[in-house]
Amino acid sequence: MIPLDHFLILGAILFSIGIFGVLTRRSAIGILMSIELILNTANINFIAFNKFLGAGDGLGQIFALLVITIAAASAVIGLVLIIAVYRNTKNIFAENINLMKW
Amino acid sequence: MVKYAHLIPIFPFLAFTVNILFGRRIKKASALVSIAASFVALLFSIITLFGLLNGNGSYSLGKWLAFGSLTLNFGVMVDPLSCIMLLVVTTVGTLIQIYSIGYMHDDPRFSRFFAYMSLFTASMLGLVLADNLLALFIFWEGVGLCSYLLISFWFERPSAAKAGMKAFITTRIGDVGLLIGILILFSSTGTFSFSGLEHAGGNYALFTVAAFLIFSGAVGKSAQFPLHVWLPDAMEGPTPVSALIHAATMVAAGVYLVGRTFWLFSSHPLSLIWVAYIGAITAFFAASIATVNNDIKRILAYSTISQLGLMMMGLGVGGYSAGIFHLVTHAFFKALLFLCAGSVIHAIGTQDIQKMGGLLPKLKVTGVTFIIASLAISGLPPFSGFWSKDEILSEALNTGHPVLFIIGALTSVLTAFYIFRLIFLVLFGKMRSELHPHESPKVMIIPLSILALFSIFMGFIGSPFTGYAFQGFLRFGTASMPAAPRPDHFMMAVSTLIAVSGIGLAYSVYILNNKILPDSFRAKFALLYRVVYNKYYIDEIYEFIFIRPCILLSNLAFRFDSSVVDGAVNKSAGITVMISELKSWFDMYIVDGIVNLTAKIINAFSRLLQLIQTGLIQFYLLVAILGLVAIILFKFMGGV
């Protein structure tokens, strides 16, 4: 059986990749995708902890489902915003979204 | 019995209020308002008279003013003298206001005229009813104001505006004396009321001075020498005004004042004799001017001055009832004379008697009433003027003043002469200009006729035929007044002779020999004629002595004002501007500077903080994550 540590290491690696993606992607879509990745590492941790530490009541799984739902909703809002930005500026680079800068 | 007398002045005052506020709205009806008010006042005056005869005298209306320990009561004087004045004012006032409907018919300020007339009537009635000197003085100034307003009624004419000012200022000179006199009496007795003053003693010399000063007020108001100059000029006002104010009532207020304070004069003989001589001088002097003047209204104005002088003389020789009696008869026949003159002016549109003549056939009623009034003023029996004038002359002789008697007699000759000169030049002979006279409307003629009846029969109330009822009435309720006169047949004959000689003289000069005599007189006494024709140059003398220096002084004052006072003001303004510039600099650079410095410091700091606000969300995120990492490292490594 695969021990808990492996899951946590996988989650940490994916989380780091997600953070890296968020910080380095120029495209807003890329940032959005990286955020989804970060959320998914959280899901992996929830599931793993549920399996190894929980009393088998499935609370971690329910929480993972909640995170997936919220991730879907936030992805929708994020895409809507990106489309709106695209219509105004004809690109989706994050550094160009500076309309409200001083 | 209920006390009604204080209501009498209220009616005309209400009429004034209505006319001045709603005159534009009610237009011609304002005449009715004023006349109705005067008529009601007349009825109440009659009620008051009967009340007096039934023993209802003066009464108090209650406290008026209270300052310190002193309280002034407002009361109503109901005694024979005030009753007589009430009746004269209301009767003559009502008739003249009826006449005014016709005379002022086309005037654009018709209702204002009646408003002023009502205000005048109210003030005059208030003056008569005042039971203390202070209230009397207030109403005294009230009638003066109305006089001013009505003389200057046609203020578009500069001469009328000027005449109003002249009247106001000249009478004011006398009024200053009157006020000082009142205050002297008050300060030494502590009361203003007539009844209180009469029984209060005081310093003899001081009271004599007070009497002189009070008489100076009467001199101004009754146009006595030397303050007579305003009355002839006052003829610039409408003729009904001249009749009511400057012949019958207001100018008689001076005589009334002397009569009202007669106890003061009679107990200080020096002031009394002063009154007599001023009156006599005025009477003669004004009559002489009237003989050469050519303006119909000015002749009557000088005649009024002269007759008022005669009243003063009558009072001055101690003939209280004689003076007051002449006041009453004069009020009627002089009002009539003025209204007749007004009717003539209305008919032909000029005041110059040299352009008139032969008007009797065309103006029958006016002419006949004019002659009646002239006979009355000349003193021909049985007309009213005879009885009163005769009494003044006989009083002068009986009290041992032959000089005054001679002046009075000469004045009477002159009076008869000038008034018939007027009659002969206006009504008889040939028309001397191309004018087309027409008789006045009925509304003017009826008052003339009523006044003519008064002029004929008024004298009988003070004649032997009624047992000197008038003089008896004046003594009603008082024991201190002189006894009624005895009939003096010698004096009556002399008076008649005087009147006839004056009329005869006028007849011979202006009818029999009108081609030669007037001109030859003029040539013979050229110097005298010129002096008299120019009114003894009194106006010119005043101009030279008072008015010129006054104007000079005011010019000087003006220059002083414009250079020194204005200069100082301008200098201080300049200094103020300088100081405020300094302040503005301080405000701009110091106060504003501090504020701006604060703002600038904040701005500089915010520029520093701006540097990290890059607008790159990934930079923010990086910082957040680095912060998180730092916290975690601190927690798990530094914290252990």
Chai-1 contact restraints between the chains, C-beta under 6 A:
chainA,res_idxA,chainB,res_idxB,connection_type,confidence,min_distance_angstrom,max_distance_angstrom,comment,restraint_id
A,L23,B,Q618,contact,1.0,0.0,6.0,A-B,restraint_1
A,L23,B,L622,contact,1.0,0.0,6.0,A-B,restraint_2
A,A94,B,I617,contact,1.0,0.0,6.0,A-B,restraint_3
A,A94,B,Q618,contact,1.0,0.0,6.0,A-B,restraint_4
A,E95,B,L616,contact,1.0,0.0,6.0,A-B,restraint_5
A,N98,B,G615,contact,1.0,0.0,6.0,A-B,restraint_6
A,K101,B,G615,contact,1.0,0.0,6.0,A-B,restraint_7
